[in-house]
Amino acid sequence: MKNMNVKEMTTLGILSALAIILSLLAFFPLVPAVPWLTYDPKDIVIVIGGFIYGPFAAFLVSAICAVLEIIFKGGTIIDVMMNIISTCAFACVAAAIYKKNRSKKGAIIGLVSGIVVMTICMTIWNYIITPIYYNMPREAVVTMWLPGIVLFNILKASLNAGITLLLYKSVVTILRKTHLVEGQGQHSKGSGLIIIGLFITISIICVVLAIQGLI
């Protein structure tokens, strides 16, 4: 990422503030098998920032949010580390691929790649960290992989990907109108990604409700 000017720093500051607000106000478990793993929508804002300014911007906002979260919500350095790994595995991967191919196809490939990388990374890191953090045997973590940890991360990342596709055009349009960003990418002119994003979002919400026994 090139040296940021005042406008870019202002935009990233706004996105960081929005991400931390969402993290503090909206968080809930997705999978009953792993109730300590909670979903919050901050990664949506972070990946949008990454789509606009690149993967380093996504990392920067992720790090800021991770530190602010332990200030406001409490936690340890392990929470900061896991937070950054999770967000960057999704947002930075998606942003890096989109930076190379700023198109509808690039956005979709980037987000799908982010889902895969985040799921793999967090499965591995939960195997390493969860026994230490919660003082449980690693064998117990393995038994929770498929019904819990893997499923949670797939649902979390997929929901974030769907909402990102749904909101990206609107967010960039608002930022353009306020003169905070210049024109970004070709796909923001079309409605195809909005339809895909809406379908993914509704589908994941239905799956989560089914898992929770609400439908």
N, C-alpha and C positions, 0 to 999 in steps of 0.2 A: 504494500500500500504506500502511495506517495505521501509526502509530508502533508498533514491535514491543515487546511486553512480554518479561519474562524467559523465560517458557515458549516463546514463539515463537523467540526467539534461541537457546534451548537446542536446540529441534528443528532449526533451520537449521544449527546447529553440528554436530549429529549427522549430518545429511544431507551436509554439506560433508565431514566426516571420512570417511563411507562412500564418497562419490563419489571422493575423492582416493585412497583405498585401492584401489578398483576400477580406477582409472586406472593406478596403479602396478603392480598385480599381474596385470591381464588386458588385454593389448593384442596385436593381431595384424593382418596385412594381410588384406583381403577379396578384392582384385582383383589378379591377377598383373601387369597392365599398369602399375599404379601402386603398387609395393611400399612406397614411403615413406609412403603414406597408410594409417594403421593404425586399426583399430577398437578402442575401449574403451567399457565400458558405463556410464561416469559420467553420460551424458546421461539415462539412465533415472531415476537418483536425482534429478537436477536438475529434470526435468519433473514428477516426482511432487511435489517441493517447490513447484513453480510451480502445480500443480493445487490444492495445499492453501492456499497463501498468496498466489498471484498472480504475474504476470510479473516484478515487481521482485525478488521472492525468488529466482526462477530466475536473473535477471541477477546478483544478489549472490553466490549460490553458484557460478555460472559463473566470475565474476571471481576469487573466492577460490581455486577449483581451478586456474585458469589460472596464477596467480602461484605457487601451491605446486608445480605441476608443473615449472616451470623451476628451482625450488629443489632439488627431489629428482631430477629427470631431466635437468636442463640445458636450454639453449635460449636464445632471444633474445626481444626485445620483439615481433618478428614472430610468434613462436610463441604468445605471449600473445594478441596481437591476433587471429590466425586461430582460436585456440581459442575465444575469447569470441564471435567472429562466428558460428562454426559452431554452438556450443551455443545461443546466444541466438536464432539464426534458427529453430532447431527448438523449443527449450523455451519461450522467451518468447512466440512466436506461438501455440503450442498452449495455453499457460496463459492468455493474454489472451482467446482465444476461449472457452475453458472458463469463465473468470470471468464472461463475459456470459451463458453458457448452461450452467449446472451440471447436465448431464444426460448420458445415454449418447450422444445425438446430438451434444451439444456437445463431448464428449471425442473422439469419432471425427472430427468436422469439424476440431477443433483440431489433432489429431495429423496428419491428412492435409495440412492447410494447412502445418504445420510441415515435413513432408517436402518439399513443393513449394518453400517459401521457402528452406529450407536448401540444397536441390539447386541452385536458381538462384543464390543468394548465393555458394556455394562454387565453382560453375563460374566465375563472374565473378572472384572474388577469387583463385582459383588461376591464372587467366589473367594477373592483375596481378602477383601475388607470386612464383609459382613460378620464372619466369625470373630474377628478382632473387636469390631464395634459393639456387637450384641452378645459377645461371650458365648458363642454356640459352636458346636463341632462343624467342620466343613461338610461332613456327610449330610447334615441337616440342610445345608445350603443346596447341595446337589439335588436333594429330593424336591426342592422348590423351584428348580430351574424351569421346567416346561410349564407346570401349572401356575407359576408365579412370575419369576424374574424375567424370563424370555417373553412371555405374553404381555407383561406390563410394559416393557420397553417397546415392543412392536406397536401396541395400542397407543402409547404416549407419542412416539415419533410419528406414527401415521396420522393421528389426530392433529398434531402440530403441522404436518405437511399439508393436510387437507385445508386447514384454516389459513395457512400461509397462501396457498393458491387462491383461496376465496377472498382474502383481504389485500393482497399485494398491490393490485391495480389501484384500489381506493386509497391506500396509504400513500403510494407514490404520487398519485394525483393531488392529494392534499399538500404533500411536501413541495410539489412543483408550484402549486398556487401560492404558497407562502414563500416561494423563491429560495427554499432551503436546499433543493436538489435540482440538477439539470435533468434532461430527458434520460430515462433509464431503460434501455432494452426495447426490443421489438414487441415482445409478447404482451406488454401492458396495454396495447391498443385493442386486443381481442378479448372475447368473452369465453373462449374455449376453456381456459384454465379455471375460470370462475365456476363453470359447470362441473368440471372434474373435481375441483376443490369442494364444492357443495355435496357432490355424490360421496366423496371419501369421508367428509365430516359426518354426514348423516349416517353412513354405514358404520363408522367406528362408534358413534354415540349409541346406535342400536345394539351393537355387540357388547358395549360396556353395560348398558341397561340389562341386557340378557344375562350377563355374567353376575350382575348384582341381584338378579332375580326380580327385577322391577317390571319386566315385560315377558 
